[in-house]
């Protein structure tokens, strides 16, 4: 089975990048499922409260139960930023779970660097 997903996300505990917090975040992905196991990859765009944006590419694995709930985990990497975030780099990991009703949560951690600055942790 091939799954196409689009999700609007909110941050229960927003991270900060150079003093800005994320506002609207959109995820778009595709997954290839065989039985209850699958691989997915996609992109996440966050518009920060100062108007700048970040673009992340992610990929990982997922497992689903018959009721539609499941778990997922993988890695992510910044691919682009705008405004003060132009030149952002960094990466990390994520893991989470989804309920049968379509809601989900994720624990996301990693680091970022702006230009020639020192790498900073995000969580």
N, CA, C and O atoms as a DFTB+ gen file, in Angstrom:
492 C
 N C O
     1  1       0.845      -1.161       0.000
     2  2       0.000       0.000       0.000
     3  2       0.904       1.241       0.000
     4  3       1.950       1.256       0.649
     5  1       0.499       2.251      -0.715
     6  2       1.201       3.532      -0.705
     7  2       0.302       4.544      -0.005
     8  3      -0.876       4.675      -0.338
     9  1       0.861       5.253       0.961
    10  2       0.109       6.255       1.717
    11  2       0.667       7.643       1.426
    12  3       1.881       7.847       1.440
    13  1      -0.218       8.586       1.163
    14  2       0.149       9.988       1.041
    15  2      -0.449      10.699       2.238
    16  3      -1.634      10.539       2.529
    17  1       0.369      11.488       2.940
    18  2      -0.117      12.155       4.140
    19  2       0.216      13.640       4.102
    20  3       1.269      14.051       3.615
    21  1      -0.710      14.428       4.630
    22  2      -0.499      15.859       4.830
    23  2      -1.066      16.181       6.200
    24  3      -2.205      15.826       6.503
    25  1      -0.284      16.849       7.025
    26  2      -0.734      17.134       8.381
    27  2      -0.302      18.529       8.813
    28  3       0.830      18.944       8.568
    29  1      -1.215      19.245       9.458
    30  2      -0.892      20.498      10.124
    31  2      -0.522      20.151      11.550
    32  3      -1.244      19.411      12.218
    33  1       0.589      20.675      12.020
    34  2       1.097      20.302      13.340
    35  2       1.180      21.502      14.270
    36  3       1.356      22.637      13.827
    37  1       1.051      21.239      15.551
    38  2       1.275      22.237      16.588
    39  2       2.331      21.688      17.534
    40  3       2.496      20.474      17.650
    41  1       3.034      22.564      18.198
    42  2       4.109      22.178      19.111
    43  2       3.627      22.321      20.545
    44  3       3.347      23.431      20.996
    45  1       3.528      21.210      21.266
    46  2       3.139      21.262      22.676
    47  2       4.195      22.019      23.475
    48  3       3.858      22.796      24.368
    49  1       5.454      21.800      23.163
    50  2       6.573      22.516      23.767
    51  2       7.419      23.066      22.625
    52  3       8.287      22.361      22.110
    53  1       7.183      24.306      22.222
    54  2       7.911      24.852      21.071
    55  2       9.413      24.973      21.323
    56  3       9.837      25.321      22.425
    57  1      10.202      24.688      20.313
    58  2      11.639      24.902      20.357
    59  2      11.919      26.351      19.970
    60  3      11.011      27.056      19.533
    61  1      13.138      26.796      20.121
    62  2      13.521      28.123      19.661
    63  2      14.763      28.022      18.783
    64  3      15.649      27.203      19.027
    65  1      14.810      28.862      17.766
    66  2      15.984      28.995      16.915
    67  2      16.306      30.474      16.864
    68  3      15.523      31.268      16.344
    69  1      17.448      30.842      17.398
    70  2      17.893      32.231      17.408
    71  2      16.814      33.151      17.983
    72  3      16.616      34.263      17.493
    73  1      16.118      32.686      19.021
    74  2      15.101      33.475      19.704
    75  2      13.700      33.390      19.124
    76  3      12.771      33.958      19.698
    77  1      13.516      32.700      18.003
    78  2      12.186      32.586      17.384
    79  2      11.585      31.212      17.652
    80  3      12.295      30.209      17.717
    81  1      10.259      31.186      17.806
    82  2       9.526      29.940      18.021
    83  2       8.699      29.597      16.783
    84  3       8.279      30.489      16.046
    85  1       8.465      28.294      16.555
    86  2       7.667      27.915      15.387
    87  2       6.188      28.210      15.591
    88  3       5.652      28.075      16.691
    89  1       5.554      28.611      14.518
    90  2       4.106      28.777      14.503
    91  2       3.530      27.647      13.671
    92  3       3.615      26.479      14.050
    93  1       2.948      27.996      12.545
    94  2       2.327      27.023      11.649
    95  2       3.383      26.053      11.101
    96  3       4.422      26.484      10.601
    97  1       3.116      24.750      11.197
    98  2       4.004      23.718      10.665
    99  2       3.189      22.759       9.824
   100  3       2.138      22.284      10.254
   101  1       3.673      22.473       8.620
   102  2       2.996      21.570       7.699
   103  2       3.931      20.427       7.344
   104  3       5.084      20.656       6.977
   105  1       3.441      19.196       7.451
   106  2       4.191      18.002       7.058
   107  2       3.513      17.372       5.854
   108  3       2.286      17.291       5.795
   109  1       4.312      16.927       4.897
   110  2       3.807      16.186       3.747
   111  2       4.735      14.995       3.529
   112  3       5.954      15.155       3.484
   113  1       4.151      13.784       3.390
   114  2       4.996      12.595       3.270
   115  2       4.339      11.523       2.415
   116  3       3.152      11.582       2.095
   117  1       5.157      10.545       2.062
   118  2       4.700       9.365       1.350
   119  2       5.293       8.155       2.074
   120  3       6.438       8.187       2.526
   121  1       4.500       7.098       2.175
   122  2       4.964       5.881       2.844
   123  2       4.638       4.673       1.988
   124  3       3.587       4.616       1.349
   125  1       5.540       3.714       1.980
   126  2       5.341       2.422       1.327
   127  2       5.122       1.396       2.422
   128  3       6.019       1.143       3.226
   129  1       3.938       0.802       2.462
   130  2       3.599      -0.173       3.499
   131  2       3.538      -1.580       2.904
   132  3       2.982      -1.792       1.827
   133  1       4.118      -2.525       3.624
   134  2       3.990      -3.944       3.303
   135  2       3.522      -4.622       4.581
   136  3       4.273      -4.725       5.551
   137  1       2.295      -5.075       4.573
   138  2       1.731      -5.618       5.810
   139  2       1.599      -4.511       6.831
   140  3       1.003      -3.471       6.551
   141  1       2.146      -4.723       8.006
   142  2       2.051      -3.718       9.067
   143  2       3.295      -2.842       9.167
   144  3       3.348      -1.949      10.012
   145  1       4.297      -3.082       8.321
   146  2       5.554      -2.334       8.392
   147  2       5.709      -1.437       7.168
   148  3       5.218      -1.755       6.085
   149  1       6.401      -0.307       7.354
   150  2       6.603       0.588       6.225
   151  2       7.766       1.531       6.410
   152  3       8.343       1.639       7.492
   153  1       8.097       2.213       5.329
   154  2       9.118       3.267       5.318
   155  2       8.441       4.535       4.804
   156  3       7.627       4.492       3.882
   157  1       8.795       5.663       5.420
   158  2       8.227       6.914       4.940
   159  2       9.309       7.962       4.794
   160  3      10.373       7.870       5.408
   161  1       9.026       8.956       3.978
   162  2       9.900      10.118       3.868
   163  2       9.029      11.311       3.500
   164  3       7.992      11.179       2.851
   165  1       9.484      12.471       3.934
   166  2       8.690      13.650       3.667
   167  2       9.413      14.924       4.032
   168  3      10.610      14.932       4.318
   169  1       8.649      16.003       4.012
   170  2       9.178      17.334       4.300
   171  2       8.286      18.024       5.320
   172  3       7.073      17.820       5.351
   173  1       8.915      18.843       6.150
   174  2       8.206      19.625       7.148
   175  2       8.631      21.079       6.995
   176  3       9.822      21.384       6.934
   177  1       7.649      21.972       6.934
   178  2       7.904      23.407       6.815
   179  2       7.330      24.095       8.041
   180  3       6.150      23.940       8.357
   181  1       8.169      24.855       8.727
   182  2       7.717      25.635       9.887
   183  2       7.894      27.113       9.615
   184  3       8.968      27.550       9.200
   185  1       6.838      27.888       9.849
   186  2       6.918      29.337       9.770
   187  2       7.122      29.833      11.199
   188  3       6.285      29.609      12.074
   189  1       8.238      30.505      11.419
   190  2       8.575      30.972      12.758
   191  2       7.789      32.244      13.090
   192  3       7.243      32.891      12.196
   193  1       7.734      32.600      14.386
   194  2       6.952      33.771      14.789
   195  2       7.517      35.091      14.263
   196  3       6.832      36.112      14.330
   197  1       8.753      35.100      13.739
   198  2       9.305      36.314      13.132
   199  2       9.097      36.348      11.617
   200  3       9.545      37.284      10.956
   201  1       8.408      35.315      11.048
   202  2       8.134      35.259       9.622
   203  2       9.118      34.432       8.817
   204  3       8.832      34.097       7.668
   205  1      10.283      34.088       9.390
   206  2      11.244      33.228       8.697
   207  2      10.716      31.796       8.684
   208  3       9.833      31.445       9.466
   209  1      11.263      30.972       7.788
   210  2      10.815      29.578       7.669
   211  2      11.993      28.617       7.690
   212  3      13.116      28.972       7.330
   213  1      11.711      27.388       8.121
   214  2      12.682      26.301       8.021
   215  2      12.050      25.176       7.226
   216  3      10.835      24.983       7.255
   217  1      12.894      24.431       6.511
   218  2      12.461      23.295       5.709
   219  2      13.297      22.092       6.113
   220  3      14.527      22.135       6.079
   221  1      12.617      21.020       6.496
   222  2      13.268      19.809       6.999
   223  2      12.873      18.632       6.127
   224  3      11.721      18.529       5.705
   225  1      13.826      17.734       5.851
   226  2      13.534      16.469       5.193
   227  2      13.671      15.382       6.250
   228  3      14.618      15.388       7.036
   229  1      12.723      14.450       6.265
   230  2      12.794      13.360       7.239
   231  2      12.512      12.026       6.563
   232  3      11.872      11.962       5.514
   233  1      13.007      10.962       7.192
   234  2      12.738       9.612       6.706
   235  2      12.849       8.645       7.867
   236  3      13.603       8.869       8.814
   237  1      12.083       7.562       7.778
   238  2      12.109       6.603       8.864
   239  2      11.266       5.384       8.586
   240  3      10.890       5.100       7.448
   241  1      10.980       4.673       9.655
   242  2      10.177       3.463       9.572
   243  2       8.926       3.635      10.416
   244  3       8.873       4.464      11.324
   245  1       7.923       2.830      10.094
   246  2       6.669       2.891      10.838
   247  2       6.047       1.509      10.910
   248  3       6.296       0.657      10.058
   249  1       5.245       1.299      11.924
   250  2       4.459       0.065      12.023
   251  2       3.039       0.446      12.386
   252  3       2.814       1.355      13.186
   253  1       2.070      -0.259      11.789
   254  2       0.662       0.044      12.033
   255  2      -0.079      -1.197      12.497
   256  3       0.209      -2.317      12.074
   257  1      -1.041      -0.964      13.378
   258  2      -1.932      -2.032      13.824
   259  2      -3.185      -2.011      12.952
   260  3      -3.402      -1.067      12.192
   261  1      -3.991      -3.034      13.059
   262  2      -5.205      -3.125      12.244
   263  2      -6.175      -1.979      12.494
   264  3      -6.931      -1.609      11.595
   265  1      -6.171      -1.405      13.706
   266  2      -7.096      -0.304      14.012
   267  2      -6.618       1.051      13.488
   268  3      -7.313       2.053      13.654
   269  1      -5.425       1.096      12.848
   270  2      -4.905       2.338      12.305
   271  2      -3.928       3.055      13.221
   272  3      -3.326       4.049      12.816
   273  1      -3.758       2.579      14.438
   274  2      -2.768       3.178      15.333
   275  2      -1.390       2.613      14.993
   276  3      -1.286       1.622      14.269
   277  1      -0.348       3.233      15.506
   278  2       0.985       2.714      15.220
   279  2       2.082       3.551      15.825
   280  3       1.823       4.487      16.581
   281  1       3.315       3.207      15.486
   282  2       4.494       3.918      15.964
   283  2       5.390       4.258      14.774
   284  3       5.282       3.656      13.705
   285  1       6.271       5.229      14.979
   286  2       7.192       5.622      13.924
   287  2       8.463       6.184      14.540
   288  3       8.460       6.652      15.679
   289  1       9.556       6.134      13.772
   290  2      10.825       6.701      14.220
   291  2      11.699       6.943      13.006
   292  3      11.507       6.325      11.959
   293  1      12.665       7.850      13.149
   294  2      13.547       8.128      12.030
   295  2      14.490       9.277      12.298
   296  3      14.732       9.659      13.443
   297  1      15.021       9.823      11.206
   298  2      15.977      10.928      11.277
   299  2      15.463      12.110      10.459
   300  3      14.651      11.944       9.550
   301  1      15.947      13.303      10.795
   302  2      15.577      14.507      10.065
   303  2      16.820      15.360       9.822
   304  3      17.837      15.211      10.501
   305  1      16.716      16.268       8.826
   306  2      17.835      17.140       8.477
   307  2      17.294      18.450       7.902
   308  3      16.397      18.433       7.059
   309  1      17.839      19.588       8.358
   310  2      17.475      20.872       7.755
   311  2      17.998      20.906       6.326
   312  3      19.144      20.540       6.063
   313  1      17.140      21.353       5.398
   314  2      17.572      21.491       4.006
   315  2      17.589      22.947       3.549
   316  3      18.203      23.273       2.533
   317  1      16.917      23.820       4.296
   318  2      16.851      25.219       3.872
   319  2      16.226      26.077       4.963
   320  3      15.465      25.586       5.797
   321  1      16.555      27.355       4.948
   322  2      15.924      28.323       5.818
   323  2      15.799      29.646       5.087
   324  3      16.501      29.879       4.103
   325  1      14.912      30.520       5.557
   326  2      14.754      31.838       4.953
   327  2      15.055      32.917       5.986
   328  3      15.069      32.652       7.188
   329  1      15.297      34.134       5.509
   330  2      15.561      35.261       6.406
   331  2      16.794      35.020       7.261
   332  3      17.837      34.612       6.751
   333  1      16.678      35.273       8.565
   334  2      17.799      35.059       9.488
   335  2      18.219      33.590       9.546
   336  3      19.316      33.280      10.010
   337  1      17.361      32.690       9.081
   338  2      17.653      31.255       9.145
   339  2      18.264      30.724       7.853
   340  3      18.485      29.519       7.724
   341  1      18.539      31.608       6.894
   342  2      19.200      31.191       5.644
   343  2      20.548      30.572       6.008
   344  3      21.298      31.136       6.805
   345  1      20.852      29.425       5.432
   346  2      22.106      28.733       5.709
   347  2      22.050      27.804       6.908
   348  3      23.073      27.241       7.299
   349  1      20.859      27.629       7.508
   350  2      20.745      26.743       8.663
   351  2      21.159      25.319       8.270
   352  3      20.887      24.865       7.158
   353  1      21.807      24.640       9.184
   354  2      22.125      23.226       8.998
   355  2      21.880      22.534      10.327
   356  3      21.834      23.177      11.376
   357  1      21.727      21.246      10.274
   358  2      21.498      20.487      11.494
   359  2      20.710      19.235      11.211
   360  3      20.198      19.037      10.109
   361  1      20.618      18.395      12.217
   362  2      19.921      17.119      12.051
   363  2      19.552      16.561      13.418
   364  3      19.932      17.104      14.455
   365  1      18.800      15.459      13.393
   366  2      18.393      14.835      14.636
   367  2      17.550      13.601      14.401
   368  3      17.556      13.013      13.320
   369  1      16.828      13.225      15.435
   370  2      15.992      12.032      15.402
   371  2      14.585      12.361      15.873
   372  3      14.350      13.394      16.500
   373  1      13.660      11.473      15.563
   374  2      12.292      11.589      16.054
   375  2      11.745      10.199      16.325
   376  3      12.192       9.215      15.736
   377  1      10.773      10.130      17.226
   378  2      10.025       8.902      17.474
   379  2       8.674       9.310      18.015
   380  3       8.546      10.315      18.714
   381  1       7.666       8.521      17.685
   382  2       6.335       8.894      18.132
   383  2       5.328       7.791      17.914
   384  3       5.667       6.665      17.548
   385  1       4.084       8.144      18.148
   386  2       2.988       7.189      18.004
   387  2       1.750       7.927      17.516
   388  3       1.582       9.125      17.744
   389  1       0.897       7.183      16.844
   390  2      -0.348       7.731      16.347
   391  2      -1.523       6.888      16.823
   392  3      -1.411       5.670      16.966
   393  1      -2.642       7.544      17.064
   394  2      -3.859       6.861      17.500
   395  2      -4.725       6.529      16.284
   396  3      -4.520       7.075      15.200
   397  1      -5.675       5.647      16.470
   398  2      -6.584       5.239      15.393
   399  2      -7.400       6.418      14.852
   400  3      -7.826       6.386      13.698
   401  1      -7.625       7.456      15.662
   402  2      -8.415       8.614      15.213
   403  2      -7.610       9.611      14.368
   404  3      -8.151      10.626      13.928
   405  1      -6.318       9.324      14.140
   406  2      -5.490      10.189      13.306
   407  2      -4.623      11.166      14.071
   408  3      -3.760      11.806      13.470
   409  1      -4.817      11.309      15.383
   410  2      -3.954      12.184      16.169
   411  2      -2.630      11.474      16.427
   412  3      -2.567      10.245      16.445
   413  1      -1.581      12.253      16.625
   414  2      -0.279      11.653      16.912
   415  2       0.579      12.617      17.717
   416  3       0.237      13.790      17.870
   417  1       1.686      12.118      18.225
   418  2       2.668      12.918      18.949
   419  2       4.051      12.429      18.533
   420  3       4.206      11.306      18.053
   421  1       5.038      13.272      18.720
   422  2       6.417      12.885      18.413
   423  2       7.373      13.565      19.381
   424  3       7.147      14.703      19.794
   425  1       8.428      12.872      19.737
   426  2       9.536      13.403      20.517
   427  2      10.652      13.661      19.510
   428  3      11.174      12.724      18.906
   429  1      11.019      14.926      19.329
   430  2      11.981      15.323      18.303
   431  2      13.169      15.965      18.991
   432  3      12.999      16.854      19.826
   433  1      14.372      15.524      18.649
   434  2      15.572      16.133      19.219
   435  2      16.642      16.245      18.150
   436  3      16.599      15.545      17.139
   437  1      17.605      17.132      18.380
   438  2      18.685      17.309      17.434
   439  2      19.463      18.566      17.708
   440  3      19.425      19.101      18.816
   441  1      20.173      19.046      16.699
   442  2      21.003      20.231      16.823
   443  2      20.895      21.066      15.543
   444  3      20.467      20.576      14.498
   445  1      21.290      22.325      15.648
   446  2      21.314      23.185      14.471
   447  2      22.493      24.136      14.567
   448  3      23.058      24.346      15.640
   449  1      22.852      24.705      13.430
   450  2      23.898      25.700      13.357
   451  2      23.461      26.758      12.352
   452  3      22.923      26.434      11.293
   453  1      23.695      28.028      12.689
   454  2      23.389      29.131      11.783
   455  2      24.702      29.691      11.265
   456  3      25.529      30.162      12.045
   457  1      24.896      29.642       9.959
   458  2      26.134      30.151       9.376
   459  2      27.346      29.460       9.964
   460  3      27.416      28.231       9.994
   461  1      28.312      30.258      10.438
   462  2      29.540      29.701      10.998
   463  2      29.457      29.582      12.511
   464  3      30.473      29.366      13.172
   465  1      28.246      29.723      13.069
   466  2      28.086      29.676      14.517
   467  2      28.281      28.287      15.086
   468  3      28.455      27.311      14.357
   469  1      28.247      28.225      16.375
   470  2      28.415      26.988      17.109
   471  2      27.126      26.184      17.071
   472  3      26.041      26.764      17.122
   473  1      27.218      24.867      16.983
   474  2      26.034      24.009      16.980
   475  2      25.288      24.149      18.301
   476  3      25.899      24.222      19.368
   477  1      23.944      24.186      18.215
   478  2      23.106      24.324      19.402
   479  2      22.125      23.176      19.435
   480  3      21.676      22.708      18.389
   481  1      21.786      22.714      20.641
   482  2      20.834      21.619      20.786
   483  2      19.419      22.151      20.763
   484  3      19.147      23.245      21.258
   485  1      18.519      21.375      20.186
   486  2      17.089      21.694      20.216
   487  2      16.370      20.501      20.791
   488  3      16.852      19.374      20.679
   489  1      15.239      20.722      21.400
   490  2      14.400      19.631      21.902
   491  2      13.021      20.142      22.098
   492  3      12.139      19.393      22.517
